[in-house]
Amino acid sequence: MLSTKATCNSHGQDSSYFLGWQEYEKNPYHEVQNTKGIIQMGLAENQLSFDILESWLAKNPDAAGFKRNGESIFAELALFQDYHGLPSFKKALVDFMAEIRGNKVTFDPNHLVLTAGATSANETLIFCLANPGEAVLIPTPYYPGFDRDLKWRTGVEIVPIHCTSSNGFQITETALQEAYQAAQKRNLRVKGVLVTNPSNPLGTTMTRSELNLLLSFVEDKGIHLISDEIYSGTVFSSPSFTSVMEILKERKCDENSPMWNRVHVVYSLSKDLGLPGFRVGAIYSNDDMVVAAATKMSSFGLISSQTQYLLSAMLSDKKLTKNYISENQKRLKQRQKMLVSGLQKAGISCLKGNAGLFCWVDMKHLLRSNTFEAEMELWKKIVSEVRLNISPGSSCHCTEPGWFRVCFANLSEKTLDLAMRRLKAFVGEYFNVPDTNGRSQTNHSRRRSLTKWVFRLSFDDRSPAPGR
């Protein structure tokens, strides 16, 4: 009695990325009420700089109170607004985007489309650029939500660009060509390439060389490039962030260039300002037809006028934005350093990162075997027994078993310290279980001993979920 869309299983909700969240929700850690619950390290939220925004709100009550010069504008904001958005907010947003990019590039508010978050922005762009049964290429590893955001309702296919740890998962000409050929073998017409820069889940920025390679590739193939830059303000150490729009400028691309209309940027305030609940996203495109079509589609997911008014006032305060960008990056750097240090003490390394709200962590040495089955086995133990929700690399379509995304910006220092102590204890038991003669076991036996550690922990050290 229901539609195929309603009954199909292509949403991606069965991914381990989402299953980990479900396990966390059954037994969430709390510093007081449930100290032995699961610590959420699978959530890329930026909670480190709320105090800066809250301080500004306290000093600017008119913005949150929907007043202008002390007079209420509630009725004005409550009435119907068209889907183009408030001009004052669009101007403030493009100025903020330019500021994050060091004002090396500017953005025209007339080329900006407002959407209810980056999820909506990415899906809307796919609707504009591709038909059902066509494809986009995405470098691996990539954000697991793309399997839902880009495919589920659009009917578009994702073809992976396989990147490896041999060069830090950077994109290569060979990988691009192989992905394109793989799509052709499946009789899929490729309409574009989508990248996240900075990368989710790698926590790294793309090099100028990679960006130039991408632009040359899409120009040669006559396809589009979507650059998801929602983490652009989280870059906390060198190399600095380079937007694809900056590379376009360096290549002297203008309205007469074939690439001018085929590069599109997605942005959001969910990561840089830590406001995912505000549902603020945007599409930036030089293609007038894309802007017109995306604006019409945005009527299915608008940003409330109240939200736009509040954020317009906030982002227009240049003293605030300058201080926030600088201080937030310092805090991210410090918290990432704390995570890396904790991992090192546990004998675990990670990809060198300079951005994002997470680290790409290498746990290959903890696998029973070099397989994705062993990765899932380890992940299940970490979630259910060590009680840390992290995201396995296979959920990000990584081609190598043993990598995990571990988030650090949604936790207090105290909780992050506890998470690292739990992980260190787990690894310590894993590598240092003595045999009956008091000698250290072989590597194979150590791996088998992991089950003993899990068994003991699960019966002696677990507490019930809150309210149970």
Disulfide bonds with the S-S distance in Angstrom:
none
